[in-house]
């Protein structure tokens, strides 16, 4: 099933179905994140890369809001994610926009995944 199996904690078939549905509804947001993160949309399974990024961002958000305790590797991972998001941006508004897009995509993914049986 390709890269979808690399997403820990999710059944690959359900995750793929949820991703396909989410992508059909949020194509523009996926492409916007791909452009911001410099991920070519011509690469294989680039949508899965974007979803994985959003789920990694979710983990960072949980740490930043105090819902999860950080460890050294997660702290480093979150700093790397922030660097990826901020690269080439000129304002905090641009950075927070990308964060909001990632946040909304992972929230919607969870909602769709939960409804798929």
C-alpha positions, -999 to 999 in steps of 0.1 A, spaced: 0 0 0 30 23 -3 39 51 20 5 51 38 18 22 59 44 45 73 18 65 92 18 50 127 -13 43 146 -37 41 117 -51 12 97 -36 16 62 -68 9 43 -89 33 64 -62 59 63 -59 57 25 -97 60 22 -98 90 46 -69 106 28 -86 102 -6 -118 117 6 -100 146 24 -79 152 -7 -109 154 -29 -124 181 -7 -92 200 2 -70 198 -30 -60 234 -28 -48 232 8 -27 201 0 -12 219 -29 -6 250 -8 13 230 18 32 212 -9 43 245 -24 52 260 10 72 229 20 88 226 -15 74 191 -21 68 185 -58 33 175 -66 46 154 -95 62 130 -70 46 97 -62 22 98 -32 30 134 -24 -4 137 -7 7 111 19 38 131 26 17 162 32 -7 142 55 23 128 74 36 163 79 2 174 92 1 145 117 36 154 128 25 190 132 -4 177 154 21 160 177 40 193 180 9 212 187 1 188 215 35 195 230 33 233 225 -1 234 243 11 212 272 -11 182 264 19 160 258 53 159 275 82 166 252 113 145 250 145 154 233 137 138 199 102 153 197 116 187 206 141 185 178 114 172 154 91 201 162 119 226 157 126 211 124 89 213 114 89 250 124 120 256 103 103 239 73 72 260 78 90 293 83 115 289 54 111 317 29 83 334 49 86 371 57 59 375 84 45 356 113 11 358 96 25 337 67 38 312 91 6 310 112 -14 306 80 6 275 70 2 262 106 -35 267 104 -38 248 71 -18 219 86 -40 220 118 -73 220 98 -61 192 76 -52 169 105 -84 178 123 -105 169 92 -85 137 86 -93 125 121 -130 133 116 -131 114 83 -110 85 96 -133 81 126 -164 78 103 -149 52 80 -155 16 91 
